Amino acid sequence: MRVVKAFAILKRSTALANKRLGNLDAEKAEAIAAVCDDVLKASTMTTSRLSYGRPEAAHKAI
């Protein structure tokens, strides 16, 4: 879960930096940041919806 948390922090920071630099529009940057915030919140829970969510959905993607 540490790798997922690290990537969420990295992606959030990159999106917001690119927004400030004008390389990414505000709507997309805020959407990316919001998803990353959700990932970070879920990674701090003992029962994460990321790891214990809908396992049947994972099988359909394969």
C-alpha positions in Angstrom: 0.0 0.0 0.0 3.0 2.3 0.4 3.6 2.4 -3.3 0.0 3.3 -4.0 0.2 6.1 -1.4 3.5 7.4 -2.9 2.1 7.5 -6.4 -1.1 9.3 -5.2 1.1 11.9 -3.5 3.2 12.2 -6.6 0.3 12.4 -9.1 -1.6 15.0 -6.9 1.5 17.2 -6.6 2.2 16.9 -10.3 -1.4 17.8 -11.3 -1.5 20.9 -9.1 2.0 22.0 -10.2 1.0 21.7 -13.9 -2.2 23.6 -13.1 -0.1 26.5 -11.7 2.2 26.4 -14.7 -0.7 26.5 -17.1 0.0 23.0 -18.6 -3.2 21.5 -17.2 -6.6 23.1 -17.0 -8.1 23.6 -13.5 -11.0 21.2 -13.9 -8.7 18.2 -14.8 -6.2 19.1 -12.1 -8.8 19.3 -9.4 -10.3 16.0 -10.5 -7.0 14.3 -10.3 -6.3 15.8 -6.9 -9.7 14.7 -5.6 -9.1 11.1 -6.8 -5.7 11.1 -5.2 -7.2 12.4 -1.9 -9.6 9.5 -2.0 -6.8 7.1 -2.5 -4.8 8.6 0.4 -7.8 8.5 2.7 -8.5 4.9 1.7 -4.9 3.9 2.3 -5.1 5.0 5.9 -8.1 2.9 6.7 -7.7 -0.6 8.0 -10.4 -1.9 5.6 -9.7 -0.2 2.3 -12.2 -0.1 -0.4 -9.3 -0.2 -2.8 -8.2 -3.7 -1.6 -11.5 -5.1 -0.4 -13.9 -3.4 -2.8 -15.8 -5.3 -5.4 -13.7 -8.3 -6.2 -16.1 -9.4 -9.0 -15.3 -6.2 -10.9 -11.6 -7.1 -10.9 -12.4 -10.5 -12.5 -14.5 -8.9 -15.3 -11.6 -6.6 -16.2 -9.3 -9.6 -17.0 
